[in-house]
Amino acid sequence: MGMTDPVADLLTRIRNGQLARHEKVTLPWSRMKEAVARALAGEGYVREIVVGGEATKRTLTVLLAYTQSGDPVISGVRRVSKPGLRVYSNVRNIPSVRNGYGISVLSTPAGLLADREARRRNIGGEVVCEVW
């Protein structure tokens, strides 16, 4: 049986990995998970992502980021748009997370983008998650 919400699984594994002070987390690959992880890496919330394996056995490895003092860079994550309730936002109503200290990841016609980039490109879309 397949997973009903792979993005929530990605966010939970990242959160749990940082709470346990792991260097990396590895999970099954999907295009959506890779795109969300790339958006987080682009904003500095994770160090790097690595796609490994072949064909049906691909994996996504997310190298977690920590501050100089050893605290996790990510202090919180929240899945906004869920399989049972999708949340959409036009460019004027993209939510600001923690007064600009966090980001929203949006699924747009131009791909998955952080809220700053979506505003810059003047594109709205589905609000996938918030990270701060």
ABEGO torsion letter per residue (X at the ends): XBBABAAAAAAAAAAAAAAAGBABBBBBBBAAAAAAAAAAAAAGABABBBBBEBEAABBBBBBBBBBAAGBBABABBBBABBAABBBBBBAAABBBBGGGABBBBBBBAAEBBBAAAAAAAGBBEBBABBBX
